Each structure stands twice: as C-alpha cells, then as structure tokens.
Amino acid sequence: VMIVGKGYVRFHNASTGQQIRDSLPTGLPTGVGVATEGTYFLPISASKDKSNEPGIVAIDTKTMLIKGTSRSRKKETAGNLLFYENDVYSVTHNSISSYPQLATKIKDTETRLAVNPLDPIGLLDLAMLQHDDGRLQPAIESYRKALANKPNEDTRAKSREKLFEAITELLQNDFSAGEKMLDEYKTLCEVEIPKESTEAQRNMLAAEELRRKSNFFCLVAKGKEIQGKLLDAFDAYMQFGTLVGNKEMIPVFGELNTNARPDVWARGRIQNMIKQATPVQRKPLEDKVVSEWKKVQESNDLEKLRGFVKVFGGMFEAGTDAKISLADKLSATANEDDGREAEYMLLAIRDGDGEATSAARATEALARLYIRKGLLDDAVGMYAELGKQHAKIVIRDGKTGADYFNDLCLLYTSPSPRD
C-alpha cells in the first residue's frame, strides 16, 4: 500500500501494516494523482523557498523510488490528474488544463534534433523531457552534450542548473550509481554570476550557490554513512557545519520544511553516527576527533575551541579535554557570565555518567575555579572529594587525587613564618 502524506509518500505491507522502506520526500501535494503502467504521478506545489517550480512527481510503485519530477515551465500548479487518449488533464477548482504526454513531446524533439544533432537548445529540451520521464542517466548525458556545444548564456545557465538537479536526484535515489559524478557535481555547485547582474540578482545567485553546496554536503555525508564509509561522512558533515559561518539558518536537503544552523545539524548527525557505529568503526572516528583536537590546541583560538566543544563536547576523551580546557579559559576571565558557564560545564562532567577520570579532572578544575572566585569552602570540598573518591586516579602533571588532597592538608598544617 502506498500512502501519500503532506510532503512524502511511504509504503506499507498490506498484511502487517509494517512500513517497508524510508519515506520518500515529494513536496506538498496539490491534488489527487493518477497511476499508469506501474508509475504514480503526483502533483506538487513549488518548494517553500521557491527554488523549484510546481510540478508532477513520478513514483515507481514497483521499486518504491522516485523516477523524476516534471517541473512546470510556466509555473502553473496542477490539480487532480487524469489521462485521456494522448493527453494529461489537470483539474483545479477553477480551471481544466491539458498537456501532451511525454512520449509525444520526446518524439517531436528527437525529430527536430535529427536535422541538427548538435543544437544546444534542442539538446536541452530533450534532456529536460528525459529528466521529466525519470530517465536520469540519458538526461544527464543530454545536458552534458548541450553544455559541450557552445550554448548561449541563458541555455548554458539552464543546462548547468538542470544537470545539477538531475545528479542530485540520482545521488538521492542511488548514491553508488552517482558517486562517480561527485567531482562534476561539486563544480556545478558554483553558480556563474554574469558581469551585468544587479545587486539583487547577485544576492539571489549567491543564495542559490549556498543551496547547492548544502545539497552537496548533505547528500555526500548521508550517502557515505549508508555505505559505511564513516570517515568520509564525518568530513562531509564537518564541511556542511562550516557553511555561512554558522551565523544563520539554512534549509536542510531531504528534510522537508527544516531550517537549521549548520553546526547544530552537523553535530546531531555526527553524534548519531558515532552512537550507531560498531567498535571497529568508532576507532578511526575517535582518531579523527583527536586529530581535530590537536589542531584546535595548536591554534590557541578561543572561538575555535568553542566550536570544537559544540560539536565534540560529548564525544570521546578529546571532547572532555576540550570542555575542561574551555572551562579553564572561561573561568580565568573577569566576566561573570563566563565563570558561570565554566562552572555549569564542569559540574555536568563531574556529575555525569562518564568515566571516573573525566569526573576527577572536572572536580580538580572546579577546585581551581572556586579558588579564583574566592569560594574557599567550596574549593576545600572539591579537594576532599578528590582525596576520597578519586584518590588513585592520575589527574594532571602525574598527580593523583590523593596528591592534591595531601597538598591541601600540608598547606593548612605547615607552621607560619611567625612561628
């Protein structure tokens, strides 16, 4: 059974009710679709960010995959669909429209290209029709031919845009099949800006480039993760996390109506990936995190340290080291808010469910923080805790919890100079 929802379709076993595969994102339906020869055609609205026109999604009901999306050249929104003879009809609340079926249009275009096989406009038209028909591989080849035959500026821009969309769909449906196109796909992320563009046009094209880069890193990261290539996925998530300098929300590809700050979304995906990884898979990931931590330490940059803690603060020993290091730096400032943030950070490590060494190190750092703040009773309490609960744990500079407690005792029992 195929169920059409608000922005997705999903498939269930009719006997058990169990969902068979992941939901397929489609876009918001604008009417009832129609099925023919194993394909269900669903009319959808324009994307929320207006980057894509309204259109019709072709869903293969046998493979349970999206074959392609036919976009309206005139930006017309389709209604309820039906087939009659060689035409497709769309019925909305106030109009009826008819369109020739793709097979007829493709045949006409191929007849036109027989006269001039290198016509870039004809090749683009053919590619778009093949794309609409869900034949992504032939469409990609036709887009490439259109670009290779000296198209004018408008045809070139349109061909690059549609080629990007076709490879996007291929990677989304079958990442392994499209993986060999990743270098080409990355190049297509760079939007060419004409010299005579106005400031408004430049801003619009810059936003389009950001959207394409977002798509690229999301698809690569998710695809590599599915393949089990977690280090490659890690790198792609990290690159996504640096988009726009983490200063604004951006759309997340494949997650309908979702805007997120890149670093927050990337952190969630990385944490989930590490949580799901096997012990064998976790080791190279941990090594990668340690490598990143060494770079941050060498930079001695507070903002980079903050960024590292945001992503890796709860992961591995390096993440704990970074949190304690950040807390130390914050507690050393005169800013009251920084001191409070440092205390909360250290208390979370001390009272958490992590390993004993991390709790001991956080306790010692809290003791130093309380001394800086003049809270000596609290500091003594932390040293007493080190002596009782963490006596044998090596914390810093080769000293154990017992060593720190004994140093405190010697300080209080030693005679003063006046004695």
C-alpha positions as CSV (number, residue, x, y, z in Angstrom):
1,V,0.0,0.0,0.0
2,M,1.3,3.4,-0.9
3,I,0.3,6.3,1.3
4,V,0.6,9.9,0.1
5,G,1.2,12.3,3.0
6,K,1.9,16.0,3.5
7,G,5.2,16.2,1.8
8,Y,6.1,12.5,1.5
9,V,4.9,9.1,0.4
10,R,5.5,5.8,2.2
11,F,4.9,2.1,1.6
12,H,3.4,-0.4,4.0
13,N,2.9,-4.1,3.9
14,A,-0.9,-4.6,3.5
15,S,-1.0,-7.6,5.7
16,T,1.1,-6.5,8.7
17,G,0.9,-2.7,8.3
18,Q,4.7,-2.5,8.7
19,Q,6.5,0.3,6.8
20,I,8.7,-1.2,4.1
21,R,11.2,1.5,3.5
22,D,12.1,5.1,4.4
23,S,9.5,7.7,3.4
24,L,10.2,9.5,0.1
25,P,10.1,13.3,0.3
26,T,8.0,14.7,-2.5
27,G,6.7,18.2,-1.8
28,L,3.3,19.3,-0.8
29,P,0.5,17.6,-2.9
30,T,-1.9,20.0,-4.8
31,G,-4.3,17.3,-6.0
32,V,-5.0,13.6,-6.4
33,G,-2.5,11.8,-8.6
34,V,-3.0,9.1,-11.2
35,A,-1.4,5.7,-11.9
36,T,-0.5,4.1,-15.2
37,E,1.9,1.3,-16.1
38,G,3.5,1.0,-12.6
39,T,4.0,4.7,-12.2
40,Y,2.0,7.0,-9.9
41,F,2.0,10.7,-10.9
42,L,1.6,13.1,-8.0
43,P,1.0,16.9,-8.5
44,I,3.0,19.1,-6.1
45,S,3.4,22.8,-5.2
46,A,6.5,24.9,-5.6
47,S,9.2,24.4,-2.9
48,K,8.9,26.5,0.2
49,D,11.9,28.6,-0.7
50,K,10.7,29.0,-4.3
51,S,13.9,27.4,-5.7
52,N,11.8,24.8,-7.6
53,E,8.6,25.4,-9.6
54,P,5.4,23.4,-9.1
55,G,5.4,20.1,-10.9
56,I,4.5,16.4,-11.0
57,V,6.5,13.7,-9.3
58,A,6.7,10.3,-11.0
59,I,6.9,7.5,-8.4
60,D,7.8,3.9,-9.5
61,T,5.4,1.8,-7.4
62,K,7.4,-1.4,-8.0
63,T,10.8,-0.2,-6.9
64,M,9.3,2.3,-4.5
65,L,11.6,5.1,-5.7
66,I,11.0,8.5,-7.3
67,K,11.7,8.3,-11.0
68,G,11.8,12.0,-11.6
69,T,10.0,15.3,-11.2
70,S,8.5,17.2,-14.1
71,R,8.5,21.0,-13.4
72,S,6.0,23.4,-14.9
73,R,7.8,25.7,-17.3
74,K,5.0,28.3,-16.8
75,K,5.0,27.8,-13.0
76,E,1.4,26.5,-13.2
77,T,0.2,24.4,-10.3
78,A,-1.5,21.2,-11.3
79,G,-4.7,19.9,-9.6
80,N,-6.3,16.5,-9.8
81,L,-4.8,14.5,-12.7
82,L,-6.3,12.1,-15.3
83,F,-5.1,10.5,-18.5
84,Y,-7.3,10.6,-21.7
85,E,-6.0,9.4,-25.0
86,N,-2.6,11.1,-25.6
87,D,-3.1,13.9,-23.2
88,V,-2.8,14.6,-19.4
89,Y,-5.6,16.7,-17.8
90,S,-5.3,18.8,-14.7
91,V,-8.5,19.8,-12.9
92,T,-8.3,22.6,-10.3
93,H,-11.1,24.4,-8.5
94,N,-11.4,27.0,-11.3
95,S,-9.7,25.5,-14.5
96,I,-9.1,22.5,-16.6
97,S,-5.7,22.2,-18.5
98,S,-4.4,19.6,-20.9
99,Y,-0.8,18.7,-21.7
100,P,0.6,16.3,-24.3
101,Q,2.1,13.2,-22.9
102,L,5.9,13.0,-22.6
103,A,6.3,10.3,-25.2
104,T,4.8,12.6,-27.9
105,K,6.9,15.5,-26.9
106,I,10.1,13.4,-26.8
107,K,9.4,12.1,-30.3
108,D,8.8,15.6,-31.7
109,T,12.1,16.8,-30.1
110,E,14.1,13.9,-31.4
111,T,12.7,14.6,-34.9
112,R,13.9,18.2,-34.6
113,L,17.4,17.1,-33.4
114,A,17.7,14.7,-36.4
115,V,18.1,17.9,-38.6
116,N,20.8,19.3,-36.3
117,P,22.1,16.8,-33.7
118,L,24.4,19.5,-32.1
119,D,21.7,22.1,-31.5
120,P,22.3,23.0,-27.8
121,I,18.7,24.3,-27.3
122,G,17.2,21.1,-28.8
123,L,19.6,19.0,-26.6
124,L,18.5,20.9,-23.6
125,D,14.8,20.4,-24.5
126,L,15.4,16.7,-25.0
127,A,17.3,16.4,-21.7
128,M,14.5,18.1,-19.7
129,L,11.9,15.8,-21.3
130,Q,14.1,12.7,-20.4
131,H,14.5,14.1,-16.9
132,D,10.7,14.6,-16.6
133,D,10.3,11.0,-17.7
134,G,12.6,9.8,-14.9
135,R,15.4,8.6,-17.2
136,L,18.1,10.3,-15.3
137,Q,21.2,8.8,-16.9
138,P,20.1,9.7,-20.5
139,A,19.1,13.1,-19.3
140,I,22.5,13.7,-17.7
141,E,24.2,12.8,-21.0
142,S,21.9,15.2,-23.0
143,Y,22.6,18.0,-20.5
144,R,26.3,17.4,-20.9
145,K,26.0,17.5,-24.7
146,A,24.1,20.8,-24.5
147,L,26.9,22.3,-22.5
148,A,29.6,20.9,-24.8
149,N,28.1,22.5,-28.0
150,K,28.7,26.2,-27.3
151,P,25.2,27.2,-25.9
152,N,24.3,30.9,-25.4
153,E,24.5,32.3,-21.9
154,D,20.9,31.5,-21.0
155,T,21.0,28.0,-22.3
156,R,24.3,27.3,-20.5
157,A,22.9,28.6,-17.2
158,K,19.7,26.5,-17.6
159,S,21.7,23.4,-18.6
160,R,24.0,23.7,-15.6
161,E,21.1,24.2,-13.3
162,K,19.1,21.2,-14.6
163,L,22.2,19.0,-14.7
164,F,22.8,19.8,-11.0
165,E,19.2,18.8,-10.3
166,A,19.5,15.5,-12.3
167,I,22.6,14.4,-10.5
168,T,21.0,15.4,-7.2
169,E,18.1,13.1,-7.9
170,L,20.4,10.3,-9.0
171,L,22.5,10.6,-5.8
172,Q,19.4,10.7,-3.7
173,N,17.9,7.6,-5.3
174,D,21.1,5.6,-5.8
175,F,24.2,7.2,-4.3
176,S,26.5,4.4,-5.5
177,A,25.4,4.9,-9.1
178,G,26.0,8.7,-9.0
179,E,29.1,8.6,-6.8
180,K,31.5,8.8,-9.8
181,M,29.9,12.1,-10.7
182,L,30.8,13.8,-7.4
183,D,33.6,15.9,-8.8
184,E,31.4,17.2,-11.6
185,Y,28.6,17.7,-9.1
186,K,30.8,19.8,-6.8
187,T,31.8,22.0,-9.8
188,L,28.1,22.6,-10.6
189,C,27.6,24.0,-7.1
190,E,29.5,27.1,-8.2
191,V,26.9,29.4,-9.7
192,E,28.2,31.6,-12.5
193,I,27.3,35.2,-12.0
194,P,27.0,37.4,-15.2
195,K,29.0,40.6,-15.1
196,E,26.0,42.8,-15.8
197,S,24.0,41.3,-12.8
198,T,22.3,43.7,-10.4
199,E,23.0,43.5,-6.7
200,A,19.6,41.8,-6.2
201,Q,20.4,39.2,-8.9
202,R,23.9,38.7,-7.3
203,N,22.3,38.1,-3.9
204,M,19.8,35.7,-5.4
205,L,22.5,33.7,-7.2
206,A,24.7,33.7,-4.1
207,A,21.7,32.1,-2.2
208,E,21.3,29.5,-5.0
209,E,25.0,28.6,-4.6
210,L,24.6,28.2,-0.9
211,R,21.6,25.9,-1.5
212,R,23.6,23.8,-3.9
213,K,26.6,23.4,-1.6
214,S,24.2,22.5,1.2
215,N,22.7,19.8,-1.0
216,F,26.1,18.5,-2.0
217,F,27.5,18.1,1.6
218,C,24.2,16.6,2.9
219,L,24.0,14.1,0.1
220,V,27.6,13.1,0.3
221,A,27.6,12.8,4.1
222,K,24.4,10.7,4.1
223,G,25.5,8.6,1.2
224,K,28.9,7.8,2.7
225,E,27.3,7.0,6.0
226,I,25.0,4.5,4.3
227,Q,28.0,2.9,2.6
228,G,29.7,2.5,5.9
229,K,32.5,5.0,4.9
230,L,32.1,6.9,8.2
231,L,35.3,9.0,7.9
232,D,34.2,10.3,4.6
233,A,30.8,11.0,6.0
234,F,32.4,12.8,9.0
235,D,34.4,15.1,6.7
236,A,31.3,16.0,4.7
237,Y,29.2,16.7,7.9
238,M,32.1,18.9,9.1
239,Q,32.2,20.8,5.9
240,F,28.4,21.3,6.0
241,G,28.8,22.6,9.6
242,T,31.0,25.4,8.4
243,L,28.5,26.8,5.9
244,V,27.7,30.5,6.3
245,G,29.9,30.7,9.4
246,N,27.1,29.2,11.5
247,K,25.5,32.7,11.6
248,E,22.2,31.9,10.1
249,M,19.7,29.1,9.5
250,I,19.7,27.3,6.1
251,P,17.4,24.7,4.5
252,V,18.5,21.0,5.1
253,F,18.2,18.9,2.0
254,G,15.9,16.0,2.2
255,E,14.2,17.2,5.4
256,L,11.1,19.0,4.3
257,N,10.4,22.4,5.8
258,T,13.5,22.1,8.0
259,N,15.9,25.0,8.6
260,A,18.8,24.6,10.9
261,R,22.1,26.2,11.9
262,P,24.7,24.1,10.0
263,D,26.9,23.4,13.1
264,V,23.9,22.2,15.1
265,W,22.6,19.9,12.4
266,A,26.0,18.5,11.7
267,R,26.7,17.9,15.4
268,G,23.4,15.9,15.7
269,R,24.3,13.8,12.6
270,I,27.9,13.1,13.8
271,Q,26.7,12.2,17.3
272,N,24.1,9.8,15.9
273,M,26.6,8.3,13.5
274,I,29.1,7.6,16.3
275,K,26.4,6.2,18.5
276,Q,25.3,3.7,15.8
277,A,28.9,2.8,14.9
278,T,30.4,-0.6,15.8
279,P,33.6,-0.6,18.0
280,V,35.7,-1.2,14.9
281,Q,34.1,1.8,13.1
282,R,34.4,4.0,16.2
283,K,38.2,3.8,16.4
284,P,39.1,5.7,13.2
285,L,36.4,8.2,14.1
286,E,37.9,8.7,17.5
287,D,41.4,9.1,15.9
288,K,39.9,11.8,13.6
289,V,38.4,13.7,16.6
290,V,41.8,13.6,18.4
291,S,43.4,14.9,15.2
292,E,41.0,17.8,15.1
293,W,41.5,18.5,18.8
294,K,45.3,18.8,18.3
295,K,44.7,21.4,15.6
296,V,42.5,23.4,17.9
297,Q,45.0,23.2,20.7
298,E,47.8,24.4,18.4
299,S,45.7,27.4,17.2
300,N,45.1,28.6,20.8
301,D,41.9,30.3,19.4
302,L,39.1,30.6,21.9
303,E,36.4,30.7,19.2
304,K,37.8,27.5,17.5
305,L,37.8,25.9,20.9
306,R,34.2,26.9,21.5
307,G,33.3,25.5,18.0
308,F,35.0,22.2,18.8
309,V,33.2,21.8,22.1
310,K,29.9,22.5,20.4
311,V,30.4,19.6,18.0
312,F,32.5,17.1,20.0
313,G,32.0,18.1,23.7
314,G,30.2,14.8,24.4
315,M,32.4,12.6,22.3
316,F,35.5,10.6,23.4
317,E,38.3,11.7,25.7
318,A,39.2,14.5,23.3
319,G,35.8,16.1,23.7
320,T,36.1,16.0,27.5
321,D,39.6,17.5,27.3
322,A,38.2,20.3,25.2
323,K,35.3,21.1,27.6
324,I,37.7,21.2,30.6
325,S,40.1,23.4,28.6
326,L,37.3,25.8,27.6
327,A,36.1,25.9,31.2
328,D,39.6,26.8,32.4
329,K,39.9,29.6,29.9
330,L,36.4,31.0,30.7
331,S,36.9,30.8,34.5
332,A,40.2,32.8,34.1
333,T,38.3,35.8,32.6
334,A,36.7,38.6,34.7
335,N,33.4,38.1,33.0
336,E,30.8,36.7,35.5
337,D,28.8,35.0,32.7
338,D,31.9,33.2,31.5
339,G,32.6,32.0,35.0
340,R,29.0,30.7,35.4
341,E,29.2,28.9,32.0
342,A,32.5,27.3,33.1
343,E,31.0,26.1,36.4
344,Y,28.0,24.6,34.7
345,M,30.2,22.8,32.2
346,L,32.5,21.3,34.8
347,L,29.6,20.3,37.1
348,A,27.9,18.5,34.1
349,I,31.1,16.4,33.6
350,R,31.6,15.8,37.3
351,D,28.0,14.6,37.9
352,G,27.5,12.9,34.5
353,D,27.7,9.2,33.7
354,G,31.1,9.4,32.1
355,E,34.3,7.7,33.1
356,A,35.9,8.3,36.5
357,T,39.0,10.0,35.1
358,S,36.8,12.7,33.5
359,A,34.9,13.3,36.7
360,A,38.1,13.6,38.7
361,R,39.6,16.1,36.2
362,A,36.4,18.2,36.3
363,T,36.5,18.1,40.1
364,E,40.1,19.4,40.2
365,A,39.2,22.1,37.7
366,L,36.2,23.1,39.8
367,A,38.5,23.5,42.8
368,R,40.7,25.9,40.9
369,L,37.7,27.8,39.6
370,Y,36.4,28.2,43.2
371,I,39.7,29.4,44.4
372,R,39.8,32.1,41.7
373,K,36.3,33.2,42.7
374,G,37.2,33.3,46.4
375,L,34.9,30.4,47.3
376,L,37.4,28.7,49.5
377,D,35.0,26.4,51.4
378,D,33.7,25.1,48.1
379,A,37.3,24.6,46.9
380,V,38.1,22.6,50.0
381,G,35.1,20.4,49.4
382,M,36.3,19.6,45.9
383,Y,39.8,18.7,47.2
384,A,38.2,16.5,49.9
385,E,36.2,14.8,47.1
386,L,39.5,14.2,45.2
387,G,41.1,12.6,48.2
388,K,38.1,10.3,48.9
389,Q,36.6,9.3,45.6
390,H,39.4,9.8,43.2
391,A,42.5,9.1,45.3
392,K,44.2,6.8,42.8
393,I,43.3,8.5,39.6
394,V,46.1,10.4,37.8
395,I,44.6,13.8,37.0
396,R,47.2,16.3,35.9
397,D,51.0,16.5,35.8
398,G,51.3,13.0,37.2
399,K,49.5,13.9,40.4
400,T,46.6,11.7,41.7
401,G,43.5,12.9,43.6
402,A,45.2,11.9,46.8
403,D,48.2,14.0,46.0
404,Y,46.1,17.1,45.5
405,F,44.3,16.4,48.8
406,N,47.6,15.9,50.7
407,D,49.0,19.1,49.3
408,L,46.0,20.9,50.7
409,C,46.5,19.3,54.1
410,L,50.2,20.2,54.2
411,L,49.3,23.8,53.3
412,Y,47.0,24.0,56.4
413,T,49.3,22.2,58.8
414,S,52.6,23.8,57.9
415,P,53.9,26.4,60.5
416,S,53.7,30.0,59.5
417,P,56.9,32.2,59.3
418,R,55.9,33.9,62.6
419,D,56.0,30.6,64.4
